[in-house]
């Protein structure tokens, strides 16, 4: 279902499921240090396919 939707939509999915994360283009996470400061971390997994004009 996600593969079909990604062709025409931008999706944000919140999950810890490995199978779902494996098909992602990018992963984002939030981490918190012991002093309470949070930071967003990201990892691009694959480049977006270019579409011909």
N, CA, C and O atoms as CSV, one atom per row, in Angstrom:
chain,resi,resn,atom,element,x,y,z
A,1,UNK,N,N,0.820,-1.187,0.000
A,1,UNK,CA,C,0.000,0.000,0.000
A,1,UNK,C,C,0.875,1.267,0.000
A,1,UNK,O,O,0.603,2.212,-0.741
A,2,UNK,N,N,1.928,1.278,0.836
A,2,UNK,CA,C,2.800,2.449,0.886
A,2,UNK,C,C,3.489,2.700,-0.451
A,2,UNK,O,O,3.646,3.849,-0.863
A,3,UNK,N,N,3.899,1.637,-1.125
A,3,UNK,CA,C,4.559,1.783,-2.427
A,3,UNK,C,C,3.631,2.450,-3.433
A,3,UNK,O,O,4.087,3.275,-4.226
A,4,UNK,N,N,2.348,2.120,-3.425
A,4,UNK,CA,C,1.391,2.736,-4.339
A,4,UNK,C,C,1.178,4.206,-4.006
A,4,UNK,O,O,1.147,5.044,-4.907
A,5,UNK,N,N,1.033,4.527,-2.735
A,5,UNK,CA,C,0.781,5.903,-2.323
A,5,UNK,C,C,1.974,6.820,-2.564
A,5,UNK,O,O,1.791,7.996,-2.878
A,6,UNK,N,N,3.180,6.307,-2.424
A,6,UNK,CA,C,4.354,7.170,-2.550
A,6,UNK,C,C,4.530,7.707,-3.957
A,6,UNK,O,O,5.221,8.709,-4.147
A,7,UNK,N,N,3.922,7.067,-4.952
A,7,UNK,CA,C,4.041,7.538,-6.331
A,7,UNK,C,C,3.347,8.886,-6.524
A,7,UNK,O,O,3.758,9.676,-7.374
A,8,UNK,N,N,2.299,9.153,-5.743
A,8,UNK,CA,C,1.537,10.384,-5.940
A,8,UNK,C,C,1.400,11.227,-4.675
A,8,UNK,O,O,0.721,12.253,-4.690
A,9,UNK,N,N,2.035,10.808,-3.582
A,9,UNK,CA,C,1.871,11.507,-2.314
A,9,UNK,C,C,3.183,11.565,-1.552
A,9,UNK,O,O,4.108,10.794,-1.805
A,10,UNK,N,N,3.237,12.493,-0.620
A,10,UNK,CA,C,4.353,12.542,0.312
A,10,UNK,C,C,3.830,12.003,1.635
A,10,UNK,O,O,2.833,12.501,2.157
A,11,UNK,N,N,4.491,10.995,2.179
A,11,UNK,CA,C,3.985,10.307,3.362
A,11,UNK,C,C,4.908,10.506,4.554
A,11,UNK,O,O,6.131,10.529,4.418
A,12,UNK,N,N,4.300,10.646,5.717
A,12,UNK,CA,C,5.033,10.615,6.976
A,12,UNK,C,C,4.436,9.474,7.783
A,12,UNK,O,O,3.241,9.469,8.079
A,13,UNK,N,N,5.272,8.514,8.135
A,13,UNK,CA,C,4.824,7.343,8.882
A,13,UNK,C,C,5.640,7.264,10.162
A,13,UNK,O,O,6.869,7.331,10.123
A,14,UNK,N,N,4.973,7.124,11.284
A,14,UNK,CA,C,5.655,6.965,12.562
A,14,UNK,C,C,5.611,5.488,12.917
A,14,UNK,O,O,4.538,4.913,13.099
A,15,UNK,N,N,6.807,4.872,13.015
A,15,UNK,CA,C,6.857,3.426,13.218
A,15,UNK,C,C,8.188,3.005,13.822
A,15,UNK,O,O,9.178,3.733,13.753
A,16,UNK,N,N,8.192,1.830,14.407
A,16,UNK,CA,C,9.419,1.148,14.795
A,16,UNK,C,C,9.535,-0.167,14.043
A,16,UNK,O,O,10.446,-0.952,14.309
A,17,UNK,N,N,8.628,-0.419,13.110
A,17,UNK,CA,C,8.623,-1.665,12.355
A,17,UNK,C,C,9.739,-1.653,11.310
A,17,UNK,O,O,9.776,-0.789,10.434
A,18,UNK,N,N,10.629,-2.609,11.416
A,18,UNK,CA,C,11.779,-2.666,10.510
A,18,UNK,C,C,11.357,-2.786,9.050
A,18,UNK,O,O,11.949,-2.134,8.189
A,19,UNK,N,N,10.357,-3.596,8.755
A,19,UNK,CA,C,9.917,-3.778,7.367
A,19,UNK,C,C,9.416,-2.472,6.764
A,19,UNK,O,O,9.654,-2.203,5.586
A,20,UNK,N,N,8.729,-1.661,7.556
A,20,UNK,CA,C,8.246,-0.373,7.067
A,20,UNK,C,C,9.412,0.588,6.849
A,20,UNK,O,O,9.436,1.308,5.851
A,21,UNK,N,N,10.363,0.610,7.752
A,21,UNK,CA,C,11.508,1.513,7.626
A,21,UNK,C,C,12.400,1.133,6.444
A,21,UNK,O,O,13.060,1.999,5.870
A,22,UNK,N,N,12.429,-0.136,6.076
A,22,UNK,CA,C,13.280,-0.585,4.964
A,22,UNK,C,C,12.878,0.012,3.624
A,22,UNK,O,O,13.722,0.128,2.734
A,23,UNK,N,N,11.614,0.397,3.450
A,23,UNK,CA,C,11.187,0.957,2.165
A,23,UNK,C,C,11.221,2.483,2.150
A,23,UNK,O,O,10.834,3.097,1.155
A,24,UNK,N,N,11.671,3.096,3.224
A,24,UNK,CA,C,11.686,4.557,3.322
A,24,UNK,C,C,12.777,5.170,2.460
A,24,UNK,O,O,13.813,4.550,2.218
A,25,UNK,N,N,12.536,6.397,1.999
A,25,UNK,CA,C,13.554,7.181,1.298
A,25,UNK,C,C,14.463,7.881,2.298
A,25,UNK,O,O,15.644,8.102,2.031
A,26,UNK,N,N,13.901,8.229,3.454
A,26,UNK,CA,C,14.662,8.915,4.504
A,26,UNK,C,C,14.062,8.550,5.859
A,26,UNK,O,O,12.863,8.300,5.977
A,27,UNK,N,N,14.913,8.524,6.868
A,27,UNK,CA,C,14.476,8.280,8.238
A,27,UNK,C,C,14.800,9.496,9.083
A,27,UNK,O,O,15.865,10.094,8.932
A,28,UNK,N,N,13.885,9.868,9.975
A,28,UNK,CA,C,14.084,10.980,10.890
A,28,UNK,C,C,13.834,10.481,12.300
A,28,UNK,O,O,12.967,9.635,12.518
A,29,UNK,N,N,14.578,10.993,13.244
A,29,UNK,CA,C,14.390,10.609,14.625
A,29,UNK,C,C,14.637,11.797,15.535
A,29,UNK,O,O,15.244,12.788,15.129
A,30,UNK,N,N,14.170,11.694,16.752
A,30,UNK,CA,C,14.389,12.729,17.756
A,30,UNK,C,C,15.077,12.075,18.939
A,30,UNK,O,O,14.647,11.028,19.421
A,31,UNK,N,N,16.145,12.699,19.399
A,31,UNK,CA,C,16.892,12.178,20.530
A,31,UNK,C,C,16.939,13.244,21.626
A,31,UNK,O,O,16.895,14.440,21.339
A,32,UNK,N,N,17.027,12.806,22.863
A,32,UNK,CA,C,17.093,13.753,23.979
A,32,UNK,C,C,18.291,13.422,24.859
A,32,UNK,O,O,18.472,12.282,25.287
A,33,UNK,N,N,19.109,14.445,25.120
A,33,UNK,CA,C,20.250,14.269,26.009
A,33,UNK,C,C,19.758,14.277,27.457
A,33,UNK,O,O,18.603,14.608,27.726
A,34,UNK,N,N,20.627,13.918,28.366
A,34,UNK,CA,C,20.254,13.866,29.784
A,34,UNK,C,C,19.887,15.234,30.349
A,34,UNK,O,O,19.175,15.317,31.350
A,35,UNK,N,N,20.372,16.326,29.710
A,35,UNK,CA,C,20.022,17.668,30.188
A,35,UNK,C,C,18.710,18.183,29.592
A,35,UNK,O,O,18.340,19.336,29.817
A,36,UNK,N,N,18.004,17.337,28.831
A,36,UNK,CA,C,16.700,17.698,28.293
A,36,UNK,C,C,16.716,18.351,26.929
A,36,UNK,O,O,15.653,18.682,26.402
A,37,UNK,N,N,17.878,18.549,26.339
A,37,UNK,CA,C,17.973,19.155,25.013
A,37,UNK,C,C,17.690,18.092,23.966
A,37,UNK,O,O,18.272,17.008,23.997
A,38,UNK,N,N,16.781,18.408,23.026
A,38,UNK,CA,C,16.454,17.454,21.967
A,38,UNK,C,C,17.117,17.858,20.663
A,38,UNK,O,O,17.444,19.025,20.449
A,39,UNK,N,N,17.307,16.878,19.797
A,39,UNK,CA,C,17.880,17.115,18.480
A,39,UNK,C,C,17.208,16.179,17.484
A,39,UNK,O,O,16.882,15.037,17.808
A,40,UNK,N,N,17.004,16.681,16.265
A,40,UNK,CA,C,16.452,15.862,15.187
A,40,UNK,C,C,17.628,15.301,14.399
A,40,UNK,O,O,18.553,16.031,14.042
A,41,UNK,N,N,17.584,14.013,14.132
A,41,UNK,CA,C,18.606,13.369,13.314
A,41,UNK,C,C,17.921,12.798,12.082
A,41,UNK,O,O,16.762,12.387,12.146
A,42,UNK,N,N,18.633,12.773,10.962
A,42,UNK,CA,C,18.037,12.258,9.728
A,42,UNK,C,C,19.072,11.485,8.932
A,42,UNK,O,O,20.279,11.686,9.059
A,43,UNK,N,N,18.550,10.597,8.113
A,43,UNK,CA,C,19.414,9.815,7.222
A,43,UNK,C,C,18.654,9.572,5.928
A,43,UNK,O,O,17.604,8.930,5.930
A,44,UNK,N,N,19.185,10.087,4.820
A,44,UNK,CA,C,18.581,9.825,3.508
A,44,UNK,C,C,19.074,8.466,3.044
A,44,UNK,O,O,20.280,8.221,3.004
A,45,UNK,N,N,18.154,7.585,2.697
A,45,UNK,CA,C,18.507,6.224,2.329
A,45,UNK,C,C,18.650,6.038,0.833
A,45,UNK,O,O,19.465,5.232,0.384
A,46,UNK,N,N,17.883,6.760,0.070
A,46,UNK,CA,C,18.006,6.688,-1.383
A,46,UNK,C,C,17.576,8.010,-1.981
A,46,UNK,O,O,16.758,8.736,-1.416
A,47,UNK,N,N,18.142,8.304,-3.126
A,47,UNK,CA,C,17.832,9.556,-3.804
A,47,UNK,C,C,16.501,9.433,-4.523
A,47,UNK,O,O,16.115,8.356,-4.976
A,48,UNK,N,N,15.825,10.532,-4.616
A,48,UNK,CA,C,14.546,10.578,-5.327
A,48,UNK,C,C,14.788,10.354,-6.810
A,48,UNK,O,O,15.735,10.908,-7.368
A,49,UNK,N,N,13.958,9.561,-7.455
A,49,UNK,CA,C,14.079,9.334,-8.895
A,49,UNK,C,C,13.690,10.607,-9.644
A,49,UNK,O,O,12.679,11.234,-9.328
A,50,UNK,N,N,14.478,10.978,-10.616
A,50,UNK,CA,C,14.145,12.185,-11.380
A,50,UNK,C,C,13.059,11.848,-12.380
A,50,UNK,O,O,13.056,10.775,-12.984
A,51,UNK,N,N,12.131,12.790,-12.544
A,51,UNK,CA,C,11.035,12.582,-13.484
A,51,UNK,C,C,11.271,13.436,-14.704
A,51,UNK,O,O,11.626,14.609,-14.581
A,52,UNK,N,N,11.080,12.872,-15.882
A,52,UNK,CA,C,11.303,13.647,-17.111
A,52,UNK,C,C,10.259,14.754,-17.253
A,52,UNK,O,O,9.101,14.571,-16.878
A,53,UNK,N,N,10.668,15.900,-17.793
A,53,UNK,CA,C,9.747,17.041,-17.961
A,53,UNK,C,C,8.962,16.933,-19.239
A,53,UNK,O,O,8.145,17.804,-19.537
